[in-house]
Amino acid sequence: RLERKLRQMKGIYHLNQVKLEYNLDVLRQLDVENSTLRSLQKRKINRFRTTLELLKDKMAKQEAKFQEEKQSLESELERVVGQFQETRDRMRLLMRSSAERFRQVWIVNEEFYYNFITLNPDDPHFYLFLYSNFIASDAQLHQEVPAGLDRERGI
């Protein structure tokens, strides 16, 4: 009986030893596979890090370019706004001077036509009055027009 028990124990021992060796072989194969996968994963991670760094550099360059373009557009906007305000101010000045000039011409014309209506064409001073008003108006126009142009140009 003891011998049988001993053989049985040897058989169980041998079976367990075979199982353990098999499991050890399986674990060694899994370890080799895992090592291979780990090295592949490390290579992928390194490749992704390189790509990430390249993309970060590219993004930084684009941000710098966009910032420069933004500055350029802001300065262009400032310049255009300044030109607009200057043009608007000139337009207002021109409108005021034109309105004032129109009022002055209107008053002169009113005086001229009032005097023209009140004078008699048979009066010897009538033609002298017409001629002197024509000469005075012509002289006044030749003096004021260049001065007005200089004012509009800012000279």
C-alpha positions in Angstrom: 0.0 0.0 0.0 2.8 2.4 0.8 4.5 1.6 -2.4 1.3 2.3 -4.3 1.0 5.6 -2.4 4.6 6.4 -3.2 4.1 5.7 -6.9 0.9 7.7 -6.9 2.8 10.6 -5.2 5.6 10.3 -7.7 3.1 10.3 -10.5 1.4 13.4 -9.1 4.8 15.0 -8.5 5.9 14.3 -12.1 2.6 15.6 -13.4 2.9 18.8 -11.4 6.5 19.1 -12.6 5.4 18.8 -16.3 2.6 21.3 -15.7 5.0 23.7 -14.1 7.5 23.4 -16.9 4.7 23.9 -19.4 3.5 27.0 -17.6 7.1 28.3 -17.3 7.5 27.9 -21.1 4.2 29.7 -21.7 5.2 32.5 -19.4 8.6 32.8 -21.1 6.9 33.0 -24.5 4.5 35.6 -23.1 7.4 37.6 -21.7 9.1 37.5 -25.1 5.9 38.7 -26.8 5.4 41.4 -24.1 9.0 42.6 -24.5 8.4 42.9 -28.3 5.2 44.8 -27.8 6.8 47.0 -25.2 9.6 47.9 -27.6 7.1 48.6 -30.4 5.1 50.8 -28.0 8.2 52.7 -27.0 9.0 53.3 -30.6 5.5 54.5 -31.3 5.6 56.8 -28.2 8.9 58.3 -29.4 7.5 58.8 -32.9 4.4 60.5 -31.4 6.6 62.7 -29.2 8.7 63.7 -32.3 5.5 64.5 -34.2 4.1 66.4 -31.2 7.3 68.6 -31.0 7.2 69.3 -34.8 3.5 70.3 -34.5 4.2 72.5 -31.5 7.0 74.2 -33.5 4.8 74.7 -36.5 2.0 76.1 -34.3 4.4 78.5 -32.6 5.6 79.7 -36.0 2.0 80.2 -37.2 1.0 82.0 -34.0 4.0 84.4 -34.5 3.0 84.9 -38.1 -0.6 85.6 -37.2 0.5 88.0 -34.4 2.7 89.9 -36.9 -0.2 90.0 -39.4 -2.5 91.2 -36.7 -0.1 94.0 -35.8 0.2 95.0 -39.4 -3.6 95.0 -39.9 -4.0 97.1 -36.7 -1.5 99.7 -37.8 -3.2 99.7 -41.2 -6.5 100.3 -39.5 -5.1 103.1 -37.5 -3.7 104.7 -40.6 -7.0 104.4 -42.5 -9.0 105.7 -39.5 -6.6 108.7 -39.3 -7.1 109.3 -43.1 -10.8 109.1 -42.7 -10.9 111.6 -39.8 -8.6 113.9 -41.7 -10.9 113.7 -44.8 -14.0 114.2 -42.7 -12.5 117.3 -41.0 -11.5 118.7 -44.4 -15.0 118.0 -45.7 -16.5 119.8 -42.8 -14.2 122.8 -43.3 -14.9 122.9 -47.0 -18.7 122.7 -46.3 -18.4 125.6 -43.8 -16.2 127.7 -46.1 -18.5 126.9 -49.0 -21.6 127.9 -47.0 -19.9 131.1 -45.9 -18.7 131.9 -49.4 -22.2 131.2 -50.7 -23.7 133.6 -48.1 -21.2 136.3 -49.0 -21.9 135.9 -52.7 -25.6 136.0 -52.0 -25.3 139.2 -50.1 -23.1 140.8 -52.8 -25.6 139.7 -55.5 -28.5 141.1 -53.4 -26.8 144.4 -53.1 -25.9 144.4 -56.8 -29.4 143.6 -58.0 -30.9 146.0 -55.5 -28.7 148.8 -56.9 -29.3 147.5 -60.4 -33.0 147.7 -60.0 -33.0 151.1 -58.4 -30.8 152.7 -61.0 -32.3 154.0 -64.2 -30.6 152.8 -67.5 -30.8 156.4 -68.7 -28.7 157.5 -65.8 -25.1 158.2 -66.9 -23.8 156.3 -63.8 -25.7 153.1 -64.7 -23.0 151.7 -67.0 -20.2 152.9 -64.8 -21.9 151.1 -61.9 -22.2 147.8 -64.0 -18.6 148.1 -65.2 -17.2 148.8 -61.7 -19.2 145.9 -60.2 -18.0 143.5 -62.9 -14.3 144.5 -62.3 -14.7 144.3 -58.5 -16.3 140.8 -58.7 -13.7 139.5 -61.1 -10.9 140.8 -58.9 -12.5 139.3 -55.8 -12.9 135.9 -57.5 -9.3 135.8 -58.7 -8.1 136.6 -55.2 -10.4 134.3 -53.2 -10.3 131.2 -55.4 -6.6 130.5 -55.1 -6.7 131.3 -51.4 -9.6 128.9 -51.0 -7.7 126.2 -52.8 -4.6 126.7 -50.6 -6.8 126.5 -47.5 -8.4 123.2 -48.7 -5.0 121.8 -49.5 -3.7 122.8 -46.0 -1.1 125.2 -47.4 
